[in-house]
């Protein structure tokens, strides 16, 4: 998408760090205004590894643990702003914690062994009350007392009577004050039974008052989750996945690492000899780093954009002519094309619903955060390290590089890209790769994990900076380049200060020996079988009933079950009025009939056709997959270059084009989407390759689907039940870019609710 990104910069000014009392008076700090990154001290806070032995959850002798979700406080390393949280601002968070411990951001790390089952009881200890994320005081107004939750979305508390309630919670009108914050924890990449997968409609509310959650989503079974851990050694992660507020709950702190070990990759130093573990850096030389981005207020609280004057609001709302109050005429006037900040109705907020809070299509923060610390540093020794990286950002694709800082430069906390240092990628989402890949730039889609070996040898007394050249805007496939950044310091992530002395055991890492062992491990894996079915799914950019951008999923062809039966649009008046009649095809929203219904134990190839102008990180629950390759999409020569719609004349029938069609929102309102028309000769496009920055030679659970391309993945569906697939840009999945996927059986045409899990051998904490 082409957006007015300059507002992100102007928003820094509009936020208003100071309020002038009167001419000549000293400026007074506004503690609820947006914090300016230039006031931060880079690379001052020390960041611990998420694999530090003191930062792990412990299981009892029966491999069971009880983990609570509760409110807490955190110090992110923010600098002091006079009058706002002295001596160091404190950030209020939602976090995970063992019983009797404080909540942390990120959550502490789980470490388990392959095929050894573990059980986690997730307990929602967030007391009923206001949501923790609120607006800021900016140039348009003071929104610091208003929640950022957009209740116009299809979200947990919009489901009404489909949920179950008790105590003070009324399902006809659930609120944070009466039901608490809805949460559900998803083990991302865990290949878990569907009842324990943490799907969005399995959410549950507060358990502070009693053990039974005050509200339980329509698919809720239990809060006791069993993890079989039948995975090769890998780093996966856990995070909140509650319907419609995943982006907010994760932003507030609800995410953490989950490591699986096996006989090859034990997390301990080995010799690399036959029958013994791979000789990978271990212990303190294996470091887990969760990379995220955030905005903060001067008082240390999180700032999440949702109101006029916030970064991104003008891009996605005002300048697009979005009308959040359809009863108001005219909807908006844009008097200032540069800032687009002249929004009618804002002066009497909140009585007017014109202004927000509203979901924005993407999120890019101006502070880079690693393991909860802004622009941190880590002391390392001159030897090989194993870095386990997670891109935990909402929308930001990372393009990671390493370089040596010049202490004599005007800015000693930056280095030129020409000085980048190569490193080896040895695996990712679902485990070790069959071979190492040497790169100097690594593309990391949101939600992905990568396993790298970095050599600090010969760099004593030097500072190595982990850079990001991915930019502050939606990723379209181009890595680096001018004008990619609108913030001051988001081109760097953290620093590694290399000590002059050595420590611990001798560095025995040998890349050649590792390569041989990786080949042995890969050869022992059972390959995916012959494909049983090819499925053409699609990514679109539509609009909701207000005109907000709405990325959507759908199908290329008329939808059918794996048995070949056509799936029709619901025979309801709202669909007939929208001219959605007959076979389902094109853009679809969450609540509509299931169209992805793989057969149990089948192997499918999915062609992911991206008709939108941006890349999307596509994640499927349950499965791991191989990336088979990509093709370009041949567009009809008479189609508009931007919209791919035939605006004038007739199709040339020499390529693909789109036809506008309506979409039905969760509330029955009508939005805008598309349907796909393929050429008669089925010549869709040619094979194409991605750059060396894309390392995809291992099993993955997220893939970058580039615009104007078809991305092919192959996987086996090994468990029965109700799962989801979605874009892992959290702001996208919360705004309908997520669909139910039901494996096996017959989902009964609507939502498969006749196939709920039973309560046998389950319970509630």
N, C-alpha and C positions, 0 to 999 in steps of 0.2 A: 504494500500500500504506500502511496505517496502522501506524506503527512506534513503538517506545519510544525516541524520540530523545534523551531526557534523559540517557541514558548517555554520549553524546558529551561532555557537560559533566562528568559525574561521573568519566568516564575520565581527564580532565585531573588530577583529584585523585588517583585511584587509581594513576596512573602513578608517583607518588612521586619528586619531584625530589630529595629529601634522605633520608638514612638517619640516624636518631638513634642515636648510639653508646651513650649512657647518660644518665640524668637529669642535666641541668645542663651536658652537654657541648655543644660547638659542632657544628652539623649538618655532615655531610660530603656533598659533592655526589656523586651517582651519575651517572657519565658515560654510562651506557647506558640511563638513564631518558628518558622523553618530555620534550622541550623545551617550555617554556611560552611562547606567543607574546607575552605581556605583557612579557617580558624583551627583546624585540627593539626596535631603533630603527627606526621607520618612515621611509621615504623618505630613507634615508641613502646606500644603495648606488646608484651610477650605472649605468644599464643601457645597453648599446650596442644599436644597431639590428642585427637579423639580416641587414640589407642593407648593413651597413658593408663597404666594399671589402676590408678586411682579414679579413673573416669569411666568405669564400667558398671553395668548392672550385674548383680549376682543372683544366681538361682539357688534354691534350696536343694537338699539331697534328692528330691524327686524331680529335679529340673523344672521347678515351678517358681514363678515370680509374680508379685503384685505391683503394678506400676500405676501411679496416680497421675492424673492430669490436673494441674492446679495453677493458681496465680502465684507469681513470684517476682523477684527483682534481679537485675543483672547489671554489671558494669562492663560496658563495651569498649572502654578506653577512650571515651569522649573527653575533649579538653574542657576546662572550666570556663563557663561564661558567668561573669559577675552577677550575683544575685539569683542564679538559676542552678541549684543543685551543687553546693560546695561540699568538699573540695572536688568531687568528681560526680557528674550527673549520673543518676540511676535510671535504668530503663525498666518499666513494668512489662512483664512477659506472661504468657501462658507457657508452661513447661511441663516436662515429664519428670517424675521423681519416684524413687522407692519410698516405701512407708517410712516416715520419720526423717526423711531427707528433704533438702530444699530443691525446688524446681530449677532446672538449668536450661540454658540455650547455648548450643543445641542440647537435645536430650543425651543422656549418657549412652555409651556404646554397648550393644549386645555382642557377645562372642560365643559361638556354638560350634559343634562338630557335625559334620555331614552325617545324615540318617539318624542322628540322635534327637528324638522328639523333645520339644520344650513347650511349656504352657505359660502364657502370660494372661493375667487377669487385668484388664484395663479398667480403671475406676475413675469416673469423672468427679473430681473434687472441686471443680469451679463452682463457687456458690452462686445461686441466682442473684442477678444484679446487672448493672450496665455493662455493655461490651467494652473491652479494654482499649480498643483503638478508637480514637476520636479525631475530629478535624483540628485544623490549626487556625491561628489568628493571622490572616493575611490582608492584602490591600483591599479585598472585596468585602470581607466581613470577619467576624470572630466566630468560628465554627468549633472552637475548642471544647464545647460542652455537648457536641452532637456526635452520635455514633456514625461510623463510616459504612455501616452495613446497608447495602442496597436491597430493600425488601421488594423491589419490583422484579427481581430475578426469580427464576425457578430455583428455590432454595429450600432448606430443611423445613422451615416454619411456614412455607407456602402450601404444604401438602395437606394441612387441615386434618379432617377426619380420617385420612388414610393412616395416620399415626395413632399410637396408643398413649394415653396420658393417665397420670395419677396425682394425688396430692393437690398442691396449689396450681398445677399446670392444667390449663384448659385447651384441649386440642382444637377447639373452634377459634381460638385466638392465642396461640402460644407466643410467649415473649421471653427475652433474656431474664427479665425480672421475676417471672413466675416459673420458668422451666430450666433456666440456666443456659449455658452455651452448648449447642449440639456438637458432639465430637464423634469420630470413629477413626481408628488407627489402621492404616493400610501398610502392610509389609511389601514394599515396592520391589518386585523381582522375586518374591518368595515362593511362587508356584504353590499357592495355598488352597485348601478346600474352600469353596465359595462362601460357606457360612462364617469362615474366619478370615476372609480376604480383606475386610475393611472397605466394602463397597459403599458408595455415598448414601444409599437409602437404608443402610444398616445403622445409622447414627443413633446416639442416645444422649439424653440430657443429664442434668446434675444428679449426683448421688450423695450430696452432702447431707440431705435430710434423712434419707433412708437408702437401703441398698438397691432397691428397684429404681432404675432411672425415672425421673419425673416425666420424661417423654421418650418414646421409643419409635424409631422410624418404621415405615411399613414393611421393611424386610428384616427388621431386627430379630435375632435369635438369642444371642447371648453376648456377654462381655468377656467371656472366657475363651481365649483364642489358642488353638493348638497349632504349632508349627512343626511339620515333619522334617524340615531342613534337608530334604532330599535334593541337594544342590552340590555341584562341584564347588570347591573353595572359591569364594568371591566376596566382594563388598556390595551389599544391597543396602537399602535404607528404609526407615519407617517414618511416616508422616501422617498428619491428619488428612482426611478425605471426605469431610462432611459436605453434603450436597449444597452447592451454591456459595459456600464460604470457605472452601479449601484455601484459596489465596490468602484470606485474612487470618485463619487459624495458623497456617504455616508461617506467615509473616510475623505473627505474635510469638513464635518460637517453637511450634510443635513439629519437630523433625530431629532425626538422629541416625547414626550409623548402626548397621547390623552385619557382622562378619561371620562367614561360614568358613571353617577350616576342614581340611581333609589330610590324608596320609602324604600327599605330595606337597601341600602348602600348609604347614602346621603353625606358622607364625613363630617358629623357632629356627635358629641357625642350623643348617645341615651341611653335609659334605657334598651333596649332589651325586653321590655314588648310587649304584643300583640298589633299590630297596630302601633308600633313605630319602629324606625330604630334599626338595630343590634348595640349593644354596642361595636363597634370597636374603637380602638384608632384613633383619628381624629385631624384635625388642625395641629399643629406643631408636633404631635406625629404620623402622617402618612407621611412617607418619600418616595419619588420616586427617584430611583437611576438607571441610565443608565450606564452599565459597558461595556467598550470597550478597545481595545489595539491599540497601535500606535508605530511607530518609529519616531524619531525626528532628525533633524540636529542640530549642535551646535548653529546655529543662531535662533533656535526655529521653523523653517519651518518643515512641515511634510516631512518625507522620506517614499516614497512608493517603495518597491523593484521592479525593472524592467530591470536592467542592470547588466552586468558582474561585479562581486565584491560585489553586493548587497546580503544581507542575503537571502538564499533560491535559488538563481540563479543556483548555481552549482548542487543542488539537483534535480531541475526540468528541467534544460536545459543541462548544460555541461556534467554532469555525466551520463545522459540518452542518450547521443549521438544525441540530437535534432539538426536538421539542419534548421536554420531559413533562410538560403539562399540556396535553392536546386541547384542553378547553380554553387555553389562552391564545388570542389572535392579535397581532402576529406572534409567532413563537419567539423569535430572537431578532435583534438588529445588530449588525456587525459594523460599528462605527469606526473601529480601529483595526485595520487589517493586520497590523503587526502583532497586537496582543489579544485582539478579539475578546476583550474583557467587559464589554458593555452589555451586561445581561439583565433584561428587565425582570423585576420581581424579587431580586435578591435582597433588597433593602428590608423586606418584611419577612424574610426567612425566620423560622421554619413554617409560618402559615402558608407561604407559597411553596408548592411542590416543584416549582420550575427548576430549581438549581441543584438539588441533590439531597442526600448523598447518592452518587451514581457510580456504577462500575465503569471503569475505563478499559479500553481494549487491550492495552499493554501497560506494564510497569517497568520503569528503569530508575533505580535509586542513584543518588549521588555519593553515597558512601559504600565502598567495598568492604565486605566483612568476611572474616575467616574464623570459623569456630566461635562466632559471637564477638570477635574483636575487630575493630576497624583498622585497616591497613597495618596489620601486626608484623612483628619480626619473630624469628626463631633462630637460636644459636645452633649451629651444626658443626660437625667435624669434617676434615678433609678426606672424605671417603664416599662410597656409594650409599645412597639412601633409596628406600622404596617409598614413593609418595602415592597414597591412595586418595585420589581427588574426586570430589562430588560437586557438580554444578547444581546447587540448590536454589538458584535464582528463579524468580517468577517468569520472566520473559527473555532474559539476557543470554544469548549464545556467547560463550567465551572462546576466544582464540588465544591460547596460552603460549607464551614464549618465556625464555629465561635469558637474562643478560647481566653483565657486571657493571655496577654503578661506578661512575667516575667521581671520587671524592673532591676533586678540584673543580668540577663543573659548577656553573651557576646554580643549578638545581642538582644536588648530589643524590637525590632520591629518584632519579630517572636515568635511563640509558637508551642508546639508539638501537633500533631494530637490527641494524647491520652487525651488531655485536652479539647476536643471539647465539645461544649455546645449544647444540644438539642433545637429545635425550632419547631413551628407548621406551616405547610403549609395549608392555608385555601382556596386556589384557584389558578387560573392561567390565561392562555390566554384569555378565554372567560367567566370568571366570577368566582363566589364563588363555592366551592366544596360542595357536600352534607355532608361532615364531614371533620374535621381537621385531618391531618396526622403528627404525631410526628416523626421527623428525626433528625439526626445529620450531614447528608450530603445530599445535594440537587443537582441533575444533571440538568443543564440548557443548552438545545440546543440553537444554535444561532438563534436569532429572537424571542425567547420565553420570556414570562413574568410569574413571580411567585409572589404570594401574601402571605407573611409570617408574623407571630406574633413572635416577639423576646422579651424576658423578661430581662431587665437590672436591675431588683430589686436585692438588696444585692451586687451590684458590684461598689459601690461608690469609687471614686478615682482609679478605675482600667481602663485599656485599653483593650477593646475587639477588636480583629482583625478579619475581614472577610477574610478568606483564600480561595485559589483556589488550589485544588489538581488535576485538570484536565490535567495538562501538557502542553507542548509547541509543540504538534504534533497532527496529525489527530487522531480523536477519533475512537477507534475500539470496545469499549464496556468495556474495563478495566478501572477502576477508581483507581487512585493512583498507587503507586509502584515506584521502583527505576528507575532512568534514564528517567523520564518523562519530566524533565525540562532541557532546554539548556540555559536559561537566568537566571540572578541572582535573580530577585525579582518578577517574575510573579507568584510565589506561594502565594502572598498576594495581596489583592485588596484595602482595606482601613481600617481605624481604627475608633472606637467609644470610645471617652473619656467620662467616666461616672462621672458626677459632684456629689459633696457631698451634695449639697442642693436640695431641691425639688422645684417644680414650677407648677403653674397652678392648674387645678381641680384635685380632688382625682382620682386615678387610679381605676376605677370601672370594669375593664375588668374581665370577668368571662368566662373561657373556657367551662365550662359545659353549661352555658346559651347560649353561642355562638353555641355549638354543636346542641342544641335543635332547635335554630332558623335556622341554616343551613339546618337541615332536613325538616323544614316547607317550606323553600324557594325552595328546590329541589323538594318536593312533588307537588308544585304548577306549576312546569314547564310542558309544553307539551312534552311528550317523542317522540323520533323519531319513525316513523311508521315502518311497515313491509318492508323489503328490496324488491326492484323491480328488482335489477340487481346486479350481482357480477362481478367486473372488475379486471383482473390480469395485473397490471402494474409492470415495472421493472426498476432497477437501475444498471448501468453498468459502467465500467471503460474502455474506448477506447483510441484512439489516433487520433489527427488531422493530416492534410497533412504534417506537419513538424515533427511529432513524439512526440509532446507535449502530456502529459496526458490530456485526455478529458473525464471527467465524463458525462454520458449521461442517458437520460430517454428512455423508450420504452415500449414494450408490451411483455408478456410471450406467449400469444396465437396469432394466426392470428387476425389482427385488424378487428373489425366490428362495425357498428353503433348500437345504442340501439334497432333499428328495426331488427337487425340480418343480415344486408347487409355487405358483405365483402368489406374492403377498400384496394385497390390495390396501389402498388408503382406507381408513375407517369409513364406514357408511353412516356418517353423521352430517347433520346440516351444516356445521361450521366448515367441514371439508368440501361439501358440495358447493357452498357459497364461494369458497376460495378456488373452485375449479380443480380441486385435487380429487380426481375420480379414477378408479381402476388401479392398475399396477403402481406400486410405490417406486419412485425413481427421483434422483436429484437430491436436493437439500432436505434434511430431516432434523427434527429436534428430539430431545431426550425421551419424552413421554410417548412417542409414537411407536407403532408395532415394531417388534424386533426384526431386523433384517439380516443380522449376522448370527447364524445358528449352525455352527460347525457340528459335524457328527463326532461323537465321542471316539477318541483314539484315531481320528483322521489326521492326515497331513494336508495342509492347504498352502497354496501360494497366494498371497494377497498382492494385488497391484494397487498401489496407493497413488491415485491421480490427483495432483495438486493443481487446482484451477484458481487458487488465490495468488496474490502477488508476493506473498512471504513464505519463508520456510516454516514448517511446523514439526516439532519433535513428537512423533507418534508413538504412543505407549499402549501395549496390550497387556492387560492383567493375565495372570496364569502362565503365559508361555515365555519361552526363550526362542529366538529366531535367528536364522542366517540372513544376511543381506546379500541378495543374489545379483543386484545390479540396478541400473537405471536406464530409462529411455526418455528422449525428448517427446513432447506432445506436438504433433503437427497440427497447427491451427488452420482453419478455413481461411483462404486468402481474402475473402470478403468480410471477415469478422473484424470488429473493432479491435485495435491493438491492445487497448487497456482492459476493456470489459469482456472481449471475446464473444460479444453478441453481434448478430447481423443487424446493423442499424439502418442500412440502406440497401436496396436491391434484394437479390436472392443468394442463397449459399452457392459457393462454387463446388461443393461436395468433394473437395480435395483435402479436407482435414476436419478437425473437431471444432464445434462451436457450442455456445451456451444459449439457452432460451430462458428468459425470466419466468419464474413461477412463485407463487405465494408460499409462505411457511406459516404453520399454525403454532403459536406460542403456548406455553403451559397454561395460560389463563384464557385461552380462546382467541386472543388478539391475533391480528394478521401481520406478519413480517414479510420480508422480501428474500428470495433465494433464486436458485437456478436449476435447470434440468440440462442434461448433456445430450448432444446429438453427435453420433459418430458417422464418419464417411462410409459409403457403401462398400468401398474396397478394403475396409479394415486396416488401412495403412496409418497407424497411429503415430509412429515416430521411430527414430533410429537410436541405437544404443549410445550411451554417453558415459563418460567417466567423471569422477570427482577428483579434486586435488589430493595431494599426499597428506594434507592436513586432516583428512577424514580417515580415521583408523577404524576399520570395520571387519577385520579378519578374525573376529571372535564372536561367540554368541552374544546377542544384544537383547535388550527389552525395550529400547527406545531407538528410533531411527529418524534421521533428518530427511524429511520429504521436501525437496526443493521445488520452488515454483516452476510451472510449465514443464514438469517432469513426472514420470511414472516411476515410483520406487517399488522394487519387488523384494518381498521377504517371504521366508518359508518357515513353517512351524508345525508342531504337533500339539493337538488339544487332548491332554491326558486326564482331565478331570471333568466331571459332570457339574453343571450348575450355572448360576447367574453371575456373570462377570461384566466388566466394562472395557471399552477401548476409547481412547481420547487423545487429544493434543495435550502435551505436558507443559505448555504455557499455561500457568494456573489461572490467569485472567481469562483465557479462552475456554478452558473446561468449565469454569464457573458460569459461563454465559452460553451454554448449550453445545460446545464443541466436544461432546461426550455422548456415547450411545451404549445401550445395554448389549451385551454379547452373551448368548445363551448356548452352552455346549451340551449337545445331546438332547434327546427327548423332543417334545413339542412345546414351545413356549406359549401356545394357545393364542397366538396372534396379537396379544396386547402387550402386556409387560411380564408375562410368565409368572404372575403372582400365585397361580395355582400350584407352582412348583417350589413353594417355600421349603426351606430346610426344616426337618423335624427336630424336636428337642431331646431326642434320645441321647443319653450320655452327656448331656450338656447342662449347664446351670447358670445361675446368675450370682454375681458376688454381692 
